[in-house]
Amino acid sequence: MAEEYDLVILGGGTGGYVAAIRAAQLGLKVAVVEKEKLGGTCLHKGCIPSKAFLRSAEVYHTAKTSEDFGVNTEGVSLDFNKVQSRKDNIVNQLYKGVQYLLNKGDIHVYKGHGRILGPSIFSPSPGTISVEMDSGEENEMLIPKNVIIATGSRPNTLPGMDPDGKQILTSDEALELENLPSSIIIIGGGVIGIEWASMLSDFGVEVTVLEYSRRILPGEDEEVSKEIASQLKKRGVKIVTNAKVLPEKTKRETDVTIYALEGEKEQAYQAKSVLLSVGRKANTEDIGLQNTDIVVEKGFVQTNKWQQTKESHIYAIGDVIGGMQLAHVASHEGIIAVEHMTENHPHPLDFSLVARCTYSRPEVASIGLTEEQAREEGYDTKIGTFPFKAIGKALVNGDASGFVKFIADKETDDLLGVHMVGSHVTDLISEAAVAKLLDAASFEVAEAIHPHPTLSEIIGEAALAVDGKAIHS
């Protein structure tokens, strides 16, 4: 028997379940179709488990260097089974929380594979959802007024380098390792690759990063990229840029051998394992898009500023539409979609107001334009940079690497971008996000009184530095 809903969401990841909760708050009858576990990639294969690993790596590093704090420890060792167990416990706790929230909102969850049907006896327009149930029961038919596609993404691979869970890995397989390899080659120096490089280095793995671009973290400000590369190299991470990997030449023996072109020269690299960090691919296959007029370009579903596809009653959010593939972006897009379909007049997403974070050691966080982007857009800029080594709390914490950089419009004083590298900057970036949201000038940020001693003092100092007024430099 067909069940009618105001909204059916394909995918129960961060974007999907947040959209479901917001829709329920607005009084809609909502169903979520999820073939795996609620919480999606972020909770089970991405944000949360990887950050649990990163925290264990940070604690291990701190324990090994505790003598710097006057704390003598002997026989510090890593129990990777307990690292895995801790990660699993955190994920399970949050998974139960998501289940509770959907149950609280009286949101119906169908465990199975959902497909969009074309016009049929159920509806004159595309959008009826056929759910192939995991239980093996007869397909469920869901008839919604609106649909949100939130099917997410999966790691990209390279031809001839299919993951086997041991020698060739994506982040999915790496999160389930029983034992750490003694050495690893990471192909790709973007956010995911650098987080894994930092983590595995702290765990004692010999790490080589092969990056196709001329620098790692190519989407970040160049000064930030240089700083994080410098810090990783000091820890023994080998970073090779302008490296074009030749996957067809890969050899899998006792070690894996990877070949890469560096200019005209072909170079071989060997390690016990290889981690592919070469982007993510949208999950658009076998969800019934061919039964609709929805446009897919370069593998991603196309939407307007309200997250609508070409079928106006079918919306799409998160990784499946490309753009900034971030959990907090997917959640915000989900809220926009729901509020638009319920005529609550949301503001479209402004990507210049989205903070970006890399949870390496040291961390990287940014919002707005890089210095290069500001120049390309024709801005006459003024820049203030302030180092953590001049911040008392950074010295107290034992990590004074990095800096904060403010970029402002010389003519209007408007804040164009903020870029950070250092300890806890993924927490500090939210102040810059509020400043951007409120269209604050750098001098207005500087007027805020930052408590002493805190890491947040660097925000005020960097803002003052834009006009050459920093106090402690």
C-alpha positions as MATLAB code, in Angstrom:
seq = 'MAEEYDLVILGGGTGGYVAAIRAAQLGLKVAVVEKEKLGGTCLHKGCIPSKAFLRSAEVYHTAKTSEDFGVNTEGVSLDFNKVQSRKDNIVNQLYKGVQYLLNKGDIHVYKGHGRILGPSIFSPSPGTISVEMDSGEENEMLIPKNVIIATGSRPNTLPGMDPDGKQILTSDEALELENLPSSIIIIGGGVIGIEWASMLSDFGVEVTVLEYSRRILPGEDEEVSKEIASQLKKRGVKIVTNAKVLPEKTKRETDVTIYALEGEKEQAYQAKSVLLSVGRKANTEDIGLQNTDIVVEKGFVQTNKWQQTKESHIYAIGDVIGGMQLAHVASHEGIIAVEHMTENHPHPLDFSLVARCTYSRPEVASIGLTEEQAREEGYDTKIGTFPFKAIGKALVNGDASGFVKFIADKETDDLLGVHMVGSHVTDLISEAAVAKLLDAASFEVAEAIHPHPTLSEIIGEAALAVDGKAIHS';
ca = [
       0.000    0.000    0.000;
       1.338    3.443   -0.938;
       2.031    5.928    1.849;
       1.669    9.673    1.315;
       4.136   12.225    2.699;
       4.751   15.948    2.505;
       8.459   15.222    2.061;
      10.577   12.163    1.319;
      14.353   12.458    1.637;
      16.670   10.079   -0.202;
      19.649    9.732    2.128;
      19.936   10.045    5.903;
      23.343   11.681    6.124;
      24.064   15.026    7.777;
      22.187   17.009    5.149;
      19.283   14.566    4.931;
      18.549   14.102    8.610;
      18.934   17.821    9.389;
      16.457   18.606    6.585;
      14.092   15.982    8.007;
      14.224   17.475   11.496;
      13.610   21.013   10.200;
      10.683   19.788    8.088;
       9.167   18.021   11.090;
       9.542   21.214   13.136;
       7.495   22.980   10.465;
       4.728   20.406   10.723;
       5.461   18.285    7.636;
       4.936   14.557    7.477;
       8.424   13.299    6.646;
      10.115   10.059    5.606;
      13.816    9.318    5.183;
      15.076    6.494    2.970;
      18.545    5.241    3.915;
      20.161    2.025    2.696;
      23.002    2.055    5.236;
      23.072    3.882    8.591;
      21.572    7.234    9.553;
      24.310    9.831    9.826;
      25.874    9.002    6.482;
      29.476    9.515    5.468;
      30.194   12.261    8.000;
      29.251   10.174   11.012;
      30.391    6.733    9.896;
      33.150    7.194    7.300;
      34.334   10.802    7.454;
      34.199   13.737    9.842;
      33.664   12.001   13.166;
      35.801    8.837   12.909;
      38.707   10.656   11.265;
      38.671   13.368   13.950;
      38.613   10.679   16.639;
      41.766    9.262   15.040;
      43.316   12.721   14.859;
      42.637   13.322   18.543;
      44.295   10.016   19.475;
      47.277   10.974   17.324;
      47.495   14.369   19.047;
      47.371   12.785   22.518;
      50.046   10.266   21.517;
      52.278   13.087   20.318;
      51.681   15.046   23.537;
      52.472   12.014   25.674;
      55.743   11.436   23.829;
      56.756   15.087   24.324;
      55.392   15.472   27.868;
      58.857   16.127   29.295;
      58.616   19.559   27.665;
      55.865   20.278   30.223;
      57.846   18.883   33.147;
      55.887   15.638   33.102;
      58.085   12.551   32.939;
      56.581    9.519   31.247;
      58.184    6.248   30.326;
      57.163    3.491   27.971;
      54.564    5.487   26.057;
      53.096    3.257   23.365;
      50.213    3.186   20.934;
      47.439    0.585   21.180;
      45.751    0.944   17.803;
      42.995   -1.512   18.760;
      41.950    0.895   21.523;
      42.160    3.800   19.075;
      39.705    1.942   16.860;
      37.506    1.017   19.809;
      37.327    4.616   21.023;
      36.416    5.773   17.525;
      33.666    3.163   17.265;
      32.225    4.107   20.670;
      32.011    7.789   19.690;
      30.352    6.947   16.371;
      27.857    4.598   18.032;
      26.921    7.179   20.655;
      26.250    9.810   18.006;
      24.406    7.292   15.836;
      22.014    6.582   18.701;
      21.566   10.336   19.061;
      20.531   10.732   15.420;
      18.081    7.842   15.738;
      16.607    9.463   18.844;
      16.183   12.827   17.095;
      14.327   11.328   14.140;
      12.128    9.264   16.401;
      11.419   12.364   18.497;
      10.299   14.198   15.359;
       8.019   11.298   14.329;
      10.052   10.955   11.144;
       9.547    7.617    9.375;
      12.752    5.829    8.379;
      12.757    3.249    5.586;
      15.878    1.073    5.477;
      16.445    0.269    1.853;
      17.358    1.628   -1.570;
      15.110    4.383   -2.871;
      14.486    5.177   -6.548;
      12.544    8.021   -8.106;
       9.787    6.834  -10.421;
       8.440    8.687  -13.431;
       4.767    9.620  -13.898;
       2.592    6.688  -12.885;
      -0.745    5.690  -11.421;
       0.501    7.152   -8.149;
       1.358   10.617   -9.471;
       1.112   12.524  -12.775;
       4.627   13.930  -12.248;
       7.938   12.240  -11.380;
       8.681   11.835   -7.695;
       7.038    8.725   -6.320;
       9.711    6.814   -4.430;
      10.010    3.050   -4.712;
      11.929    1.607   -1.770;
      13.639   -1.736   -2.207;
      13.565   -2.888    1.397;
      16.658   -4.433    3.010;
      14.373   -6.863    4.785;
      13.494   -8.461    1.461;
       9.853   -7.492    1.840;
       7.849   -6.134   -1.067;
       8.858   -2.671   -2.259;
       7.311    0.235   -0.380;
       5.748    3.031   -2.447;
       6.046    6.530   -1.000;
       4.064    9.365   -2.584;
       5.534   12.735   -1.561;
       4.598   16.294   -2.393;
       8.314   17.114   -2.352;
      11.557   15.149   -2.553;
      15.078   15.971   -1.389;
      17.958   14.062   -2.957;
      20.709   13.794   -0.333;
      22.539   10.674   -1.473;
      26.023   12.024   -0.770;
      29.292   10.872   -2.290;
      32.026    8.265   -2.094;
      35.809    8.397   -2.518;
      37.177    8.639   -6.029;
      39.686    6.049   -7.194;
      42.209    5.911  -10.020;
      42.108    3.487  -12.991;
      44.012    0.332  -12.175;
      44.209    1.205   -8.468;
      41.071   -0.410   -7.091;
      41.087   -0.450   -3.270;
      41.757   -3.830   -1.689;
      41.679   -2.754    1.971;
      45.346   -3.587    2.547;
      47.743   -2.178   -0.042;
      45.433    0.269   -1.820;
      43.076    2.231    0.413;
      40.594    5.056    0.346;
      39.649    6.836    3.556;
      36.792    4.315    3.934;
      39.173    1.359    4.188;
      41.802    3.282    6.151;
      39.300    3.935    8.944;
      38.862    0.167    9.385;
      42.529   -0.857    9.451;
      43.428   -3.421   12.103;
      47.120   -2.532   11.961;
      48.969    0.549   10.785;
      51.391    0.151    7.870;
      55.005    1.105    8.518;
      54.953    3.388    5.473;
      52.330    4.925    3.222;
      52.070    7.014    0.063;
      49.171    9.455    0.054;
      48.066   10.459   -3.427;
      46.511   13.893   -3.095;
      47.496   16.798   -0.851;
      44.060   18.310   -0.342;
      42.201   18.496    2.957;
      41.633   14.756    3.435;
      45.141   13.832    2.319;
      46.793   16.319    4.669;
      44.678   15.271    7.638;
      45.734   11.660    7.082;
      49.368   12.686    6.541;
      49.389   14.522    9.858;
      47.600   11.761   11.738;
      49.651    8.867   10.381;
      52.881   10.771   10.931;
      51.956   11.247   14.597;
      51.154    7.535   14.794;
      54.721    6.797   13.637;
      54.040    5.903   10.003;
      56.526    7.030    7.355;
      54.464    9.297    5.079;
      54.962   10.538    1.506;
      52.433   12.899   -0.086;
      52.207   13.157   -3.882;
      50.283   16.260   -4.971;
      49.477   17.136   -8.596;
      49.315   20.905   -7.967;
      52.273   23.141   -7.237;
      51.426   23.177   -3.519;
      49.455   21.205   -0.960;
      46.065   22.556    0.163;
      45.774   24.393   -3.162;
      42.415   25.898   -2.178;
      43.899   27.728    0.804;
      45.857   30.962    0.967;
      49.396   30.399   -0.310;
      51.045   31.499    2.939;
      48.939   28.979    4.819;
      49.918   26.206    2.413;
      53.595   27.045    2.833;
      53.311   27.028    6.623;
      51.529   23.683    6.861;
      54.017   22.153    4.394;
      56.904   23.474    6.479;
      55.475   22.064    9.703;
      54.782   18.642    8.178;
      58.264   18.454    6.675;
      59.785   19.200   10.092;
      57.981   16.098   11.345;
      59.456   13.947    8.580;
      56.578   13.951    6.092;
      57.890   13.913    2.531;
      55.888   16.240    0.275;
      56.238   16.069   -3.505;
      54.330   18.657   -5.552;
      53.829   18.928   -9.330;
      53.645   15.126   -9.281;
      51.502   13.445  -11.930;
      50.863    9.900  -10.752;
      50.893    7.180  -13.415;
      48.398    4.671  -11.969;
      48.728    2.215  -14.841;
      52.346    1.536  -13.812;
      51.501    0.646  -10.216;
      53.138   -2.557   -8.975;
      51.742   -4.542   -6.058;
      54.330   -6.837   -4.531;
      55.550   -6.932   -0.911;
      55.553   -3.149   -1.200;
      53.481   -1.006   -3.526;
      55.464    0.906   -6.136;
      53.987    4.130   -7.490;
      55.396    6.016  -10.465;
      54.937    9.741  -10.943;
      56.072   12.289  -13.489;
      57.826   15.261  -11.964;
      58.318   17.527  -14.916;
      59.922   15.316  -17.559;
      61.418   12.917  -15.027;
      59.727    9.705  -13.940;
      60.216    8.864  -10.265;
      59.343    5.690   -8.360;
      58.055    5.630   -4.780;
      57.603    2.589   -2.558;
      55.562    1.996    0.584;
      53.596   -0.733    2.329;
      50.282    0.942    1.479;
      48.812    3.682   -0.696;
      45.982    5.996    0.361;
      43.951    7.517   -2.464;
      42.814   11.030   -1.614;
      41.731   12.248   -5.035;
      38.341   13.780   -4.405;
      34.850   12.361   -4.081;
      32.250   11.143   -6.559;
      28.537   11.936   -6.243;
      26.130    9.043   -5.663;
      23.762    9.618   -8.587;
      23.592    6.100  -10.007;
      20.495    3.942   -9.716;
      18.315    6.494   -7.940;
      15.930    7.029  -10.855;
      17.203   10.327  -12.240;
      16.574    9.008  -15.760;
      12.850    9.103  -14.953;
      12.965   12.868  -14.456;
      14.129   16.037  -16.226;
      16.812   16.577  -13.563;
      20.071   17.804  -15.095;
      23.366   16.148  -14.169;
      26.615   17.834  -15.236;
      30.094   16.433  -14.617;
      28.517   13.862  -12.333;
      26.669   16.317  -10.089;
      22.963   17.161   -9.831;
      22.309   20.767  -10.859;
      20.184   23.030   -8.644;
      19.189   26.675   -8.354;
      19.892   28.894   -5.344;
      16.943   27.353   -3.465;
      18.321   23.819   -4.030;
      15.604   23.018   -6.599;
      16.398   20.769   -9.530;
      14.757   21.204  -12.921;
      11.832   19.319  -11.375;
      10.707   22.132   -9.071;
       9.273   19.804   -6.420;
      12.515   17.783   -6.264;
      15.405   19.389   -4.397;
      19.013   18.248   -3.994;
      21.591   19.036   -1.309;
      25.068   18.137   -0.102;
      27.852   16.275   -1.869;
      25.545   15.036   -4.636;
      25.402   18.589   -6.055;
      29.152   19.257   -5.761;
      30.393   22.664   -4.673;
      31.815   22.817   -1.156;
      31.474   19.202   -0.058;
      31.257   19.926    3.660;
      28.854   18.542    6.254;
      27.882   21.975    7.547;
      27.134   23.108    3.989;
      24.888   20.080    3.389;
      22.975   20.792    6.607;
      22.452   24.436    5.681;
      21.359   23.506    2.157;
      18.845   21.094    3.658;
      17.339   23.823    5.812;
      17.174   26.191    2.824;
      15.361   23.543    0.751;
      12.800   22.808    3.454;
      12.145   26.457    4.238;
      11.759   27.230    0.538;
       9.231   24.443   -0.093;
       7.246   25.629    2.940;
       7.390   29.276    1.786;
       9.390   30.439    4.800;
      11.541   32.693    2.584;
      15.085   31.565    3.444;
      18.223   33.360    2.306;
      20.185   31.483   -0.378;
      23.537   30.078    0.672;
      26.415   32.581    0.401;
      29.576   30.519    0.006;
      31.740   33.468    1.041;
      30.282   33.015    4.539;
      31.223   29.329    4.833;
      34.227   28.485    7.007;
      36.606   25.767    5.799;
      38.618   23.600    8.190;
      41.498   21.134    7.994;
      42.060   19.202   11.214;
      45.754   18.458   10.798;
      48.464   19.382   13.318;
      48.658   22.349   13.131;
      45.069   23.011   12.080;
      43.989   25.179    9.155;
      40.839   27.299    9.018;
      39.659   30.000    6.633;
      36.724   31.989    5.373;
      36.280   34.311    2.410;
      38.817   35.239   -0.261;
      42.478   34.296   -0.305;
      44.983   37.039   -1.073;
      45.355   35.734   -4.633;
      41.579   35.595   -5.164;
      41.152   39.136   -3.826;
      43.718   40.414   -6.326;
      42.050   38.502   -9.169;
      38.711   40.110   -8.272;
      40.295   43.549   -8.506;
      40.451   44.490   -4.834;
      43.126   46.843   -3.542;
      43.891   45.033   -0.301;
      45.528   45.693    3.015;
      46.714   42.732    5.048;
      47.433   42.080    8.690;
      49.285   38.975    9.867;
      50.059   38.059   13.458;
      52.012   35.016   14.751;
      50.966   32.653   17.524;
      54.477   32.870   18.989;
      53.539   36.322   20.316;
      50.427   34.976   22.087;
      50.958   33.991   25.721;
      48.353   31.202   25.775;
      49.939   29.569   22.711;
      53.275   29.415   24.550;
      51.564   28.087   27.680;
      49.896   25.370   25.588;
      53.233   24.383   24.104;
      52.347   24.993   20.457;
      53.102   28.429   19.070;
      53.406   27.573   15.377;
      51.348   29.377   12.770;
      49.582   32.702   12.364;
      46.324   34.494   11.600;
      45.975   36.595    8.456;
      43.299   39.227    7.809;
      42.595   40.522    4.296;
      40.593   43.751    4.013;
      39.498   46.117    1.239;
      41.747   49.177    1.439;
      38.980   51.448    0.162;
      36.063   50.316    2.362;
      37.763   48.439    5.247;
      35.403   45.514    4.523;
      36.713   42.165    5.646;
      37.434   40.017    2.578;
      38.998   36.933    4.109;
      40.536   35.448    7.242;
      43.087   32.636    7.143;
      44.504   30.745   10.088;
      47.049   28.034   10.707;
      47.825   26.874   14.226;
      46.477   25.101   17.275;
      42.673   25.211   17.748;
      42.070   27.531   14.786;
      39.108   25.394   13.672;
      37.399   26.715   16.816;
      38.682   30.281   16.440;
      37.365   30.656   12.874;
      33.774   31.069   14.072;
      34.493   34.604   15.287;
      35.629   35.486   11.771;
      32.490   33.813   10.392;
      30.282   36.042   12.556;
      32.304   39.086   11.486;
      31.787   38.179    7.829;
      28.066   37.557    8.373;
      27.670   40.991    9.962;
      29.827   42.608    7.246;
      32.259   43.870    9.858;
      35.322   45.924    9.045;
      38.668   44.765   10.383;
      38.816   47.692   12.812;
      35.423   46.651   14.236;
      36.785   43.167   14.949;
      39.760   44.808   16.641;
      37.412   46.804   18.887;
      36.117   43.588   20.495;
      37.900   43.029   23.808;
      39.492   39.581   23.751;
      40.183   38.028   27.175;
      43.754   37.445   28.312;
      45.349   34.965   28.222;
      43.473   33.201   25.422;
      44.262   32.071   21.907;
      41.464   34.378   20.729;
      43.714   37.379   21.374;
      45.344   36.649   18.045;
      42.092   37.615   16.289;
      42.217   41.130   17.747;
      45.940   41.489   17.078;
      45.637   40.366   13.443;
      42.718   42.756   12.949;
      44.815   45.598   14.407;
      47.748   44.581   12.198;
      45.677   45.391    9.082;
      46.244   49.081    9.876;
      49.681   48.621   11.409;
      48.368   48.918   14.975;
      49.110   45.487   16.448;
      50.187   45.887   20.077;
      52.478   42.913   20.614;
      54.569   43.012   17.466;
];
